[in-house]
Amino acid sequence: MALPFAGKHCAIIGATGTIGFSIAKSFASHGAVLSLLGRTAVDARPKLEPLLTPYQPPPDARAHRPSAHRFIAVDARSQAGLKSAFAPDDGSLENSDAIVGPVDILINCAGISQNQLHRSSSYSDIKNVLDTNLTATMLACKYAQIQKRGCIINVSSLMATKPAAGAAAYAAAKAGVIVLEPKLKDRYLKNTPLRRVATADEVADAAVFLASNGYANNCILNLDGGLSAA
Ligand SMILES: NC(=O)c1ccc[n+]([C@@H]2O[C@H](COP(=O)([O-])OP(=O)(O)OC[C@H]3O[C@@H](n4cnc5c(N)ncnc54)[C@H](OP(=O)(O)O)[C@@H]3O)[C@@H](O)[C@H]2O)c1
């Protein structure tokens, strides 16, 4: 039986991180061919590639899709870097392992956390958080060549709706890695019925669901352990 994402090209920005790589493994195991992007993607390749299900192109593989998983170094804060990774100026798509090309599933998972009061944050701290967590996602959505029936999945954070001290720019951008600050984590967990954060595999399952369910458009999936209901 054909795998659900056989022949589909899935590009993941932030694929070298805990959640991004879990998502990558999950899509590879469902038959997708991956472009794994991140600043350290090329360096991380020897460690990560053996953990991925190798890609088996189906007989009817679509044009301009990679024939194997690829690792592409990109700094998502760089507009020029993102643009050229997705859409080279000369329009060429052939023969380049550094160009993403047409994408069936785009997953924006790059992010950095923040643990500093807004007043004490420098301009460059704030800009770095916003550029990485928000502007990069918007630019990737703009530059990626999403194919017909393709989809985009953006990884956000509970902090987007329940912001906390020390994460103003992060919450504004969409994200917050609550595990970094113990008191904050305790506060969140105290109010979370399941008393834990999601595992990376649970986030990956949600990404697979969003990409496979054709009716799940503009869908915000709250993986919150019951926090919003408490
Ligand atoms: N962990 C949590 O509890 C949690 C909770 C809510 C939301 N999230 C969100 O989930 C996403 C992944 O989190 P994680 O826990 O897996 O974090 P992580 O392990 O620190 O991974 C972060 C990823 O972002 C990439 N990244 C950071 N800056 C980048 C840049 N300038 N350009 C390109 N890639 C960049 C990193 O790749 P390189 O280092 O190779 O550049 C890495 O792949 C983030 O968006 C985060 O905000 C996480």
The ligand as an SDF file (V2000), in Angstrom:
LIG
                    3D

 48 52  0  0  0  0  0  0  0  0999 V2000
   10.1130   23.0710   23.0670 N   0  0  0  0  0  0  0  0  0  0  0  0
    8.9740   23.6000   23.4870 C   0  0  0  0  0  0  0  0  0  0  0  0
    8.5380   23.3780   24.6200 O   0  0  0  0  0  0  0  0  0  0  0  0
    8.1600   24.4770   22.5620 C   0  0  0  0  0  0  0  0  0  0  0  0
    6.9280   24.9380   22.9940 C   0  0  0  0  0  0  0  0  0  0  0  0
    6.1640   25.7310   22.1570 C   0  0  0  0  0  0  0  0  0  0  0  0
    6.6270   26.0650   20.9040 C   0  0  0  0  0  0  0  0  0  0  0  0
    7.8610   25.6260   20.5050 N   0  0  0  0  0  0  0  0  0  0  0  0
    8.3190   26.0320   19.1830 C   0  0  0  0  0  0  0  0  0  0  0  0
    8.6770   24.8570   18.4650 O   0  0  0  0  0  0  0  0  0  0  0  0
    9.7330   25.1680   17.5600 C   0  0  0  0  0  0  0  0  0  0  0  0
   10.8810   24.1980   17.7550 C   0  0  0  0  0  0  0  0  0  0  0  0
   11.2800   24.2280   19.1000 O   0  0  0  0  0  0  0  0  0  0  0  0
   12.3650   23.1910   19.6760 P   0  0  0  0  0  0  0  0  0  0  0  0
   12.0520   22.9780   21.0980 O   0  0  0  0  0  0  0  0  0  0  0  0
   12.4840   22.0220   18.7790 O   0  0  0  0  0  0  0  0  0  0  0  0
   13.6700   24.0950   19.6100 O   0  0  0  0  0  0  0  0  0  0  0  0
   15.1700   23.7170   19.2680 P   0  0  0  0  0  0  0  0  0  0  0  0
   15.4590   22.2920   19.5700 O   0  0  0  0  0  0  0  0  0  0  0  0
   16.0080   24.7600   19.9210 O   0  0  0  0  0  0  0  0  0  0  0  0
   15.2280   23.9100   17.6890 O   0  0  0  0  0  0  0  0  0  0  0  0
   15.1550   25.1790   17.1240 C   0  0  0  0  0  0  0  0  0  0  0  0
   15.2790   25.0230   15.6330 C   0  0  0  0  0  0  0  0  0  0  0  0
   15.1960   26.3370   15.0580 O   0  0  0  0  0  0  0  0  0  0  0  0
   16.2730   26.4890   14.1500 C   0  0  0  0  0  0  0  0  0  0  0  0
   16.6690   27.8830   14.0870 N   0  0  0  0  0  0  0  0  0  0  0  0
   16.8830   28.7700   15.0920 C   0  0  0  0  0  0  0  0  0  0  0  0
   17.2870   29.9400   14.6070 N   0  0  0  0  0  0  0  0  0  0  0  0
   17.3430   29.7950   13.2520 C   0  0  0  0  0  0  0  0  0  0  0  0
   17.6970   30.6450   12.1870 C   0  0  0  0  0  0  0  0  0  0  0  0
   18.0850   31.9010   12.3970 N   0  0  0  0  0  0  0  0  0  0  0  0
   17.6390   30.1540   10.9320 N   0  0  0  0  0  0  0  0  0  0  0  0
   17.2570   28.8840   10.6860 C   0  0  0  0  0  0  0  0  0  0  0  0
   16.8980   28.0100   11.6580 N   0  0  0  0  0  0  0  0  0  0  0  0
   16.9550   28.4860   12.9180 C   0  0  0  0  0  0  0  0  0  0  0  0
   17.3930   25.6350   14.7270 C   0  0  0  0  0  0  0  0  0  0  0  0
   18.2630   25.2500   13.6760 O   0  0  0  0  0  0  0  0  0  0  0  0
   19.7890   25.7070   13.5640 P   0  0  0  0  0  0  0  0  0  0  0  0
   20.3410   25.8060   14.9530 O   0  0  0  0  0  0  0  0  0  0  0  0
   20.3840   24.6340   12.7160 O   0  0  0  0  0  0  0  0  0  0  0  0
   19.7300   27.0130   12.8510 O   0  0  0  0  0  0  0  0  0  0  0  0
   16.6090   24.4200   15.2150 C   0  0  0  0  0  0  0  0  0  0  0  0
   16.4080   23.5400   14.1460 O   0  0  0  0  0  0  0  0  0  0  0  0
   10.1210   26.6190   17.8300 C   0  0  0  0  0  0  0  0  0  0  0  0
    9.4900   27.4480   16.8900 O   0  0  0  0  0  0  0  0  0  0  0  0
    9.5650   26.8810   19.2180 C   0  0  0  0  0  0  0  0  0  0  0  0
    9.2640   28.2380   19.4150 O   0  0  0  0  0  0  0  0  0  0  0  0
    8.6360   24.8360   21.2990 C   0  0  0  0  0  0  0  0  0  0  0  0
  1  2  1  0
  2  3  2  0
  2  4  1  0
  4  5  1  0
  4 48  2  0
  5  6  2  0
  6  7  1  0
  7  8  2  0
  8  9  1  0
  8 48  1  0
  9 10  1  0
  9 46  1  0
 10 11  1  0
 11 12  1  0
 11 44  1  0
 12 13  1  0
 13 14  1  0
 14 15  2  0
 14 16  1  0
 14 17  1  0
 17 18  1  0
 18 19  2  0
 18 20  1  0
 18 21  1  0
 21 22  1  0
 22 23  1  0
 23 24  1  0
 23 42  1  0
 24 25  1  0
 25 26  1  0
 25 36  1  0
 26 27  1  0
 26 35  1  0
 27 28  2  0
 28 29  1  0
 29 30  1  0
 29 35  2  0
 30 31  1  0
 30 32  2  0
 32 33  1  0
 33 34  2  0
 34 35  1  0
 36 37  1  0
 36 42  1  0
 37 38  1  0
 38 39  2  0
 38 40  1  0
 38 41  1  0
 42 43  1  0
 44 45  1  0
 44 46  1  0
 46 47  1  0
M  CHG  2   8   1  16  -1
M  END
$$$$
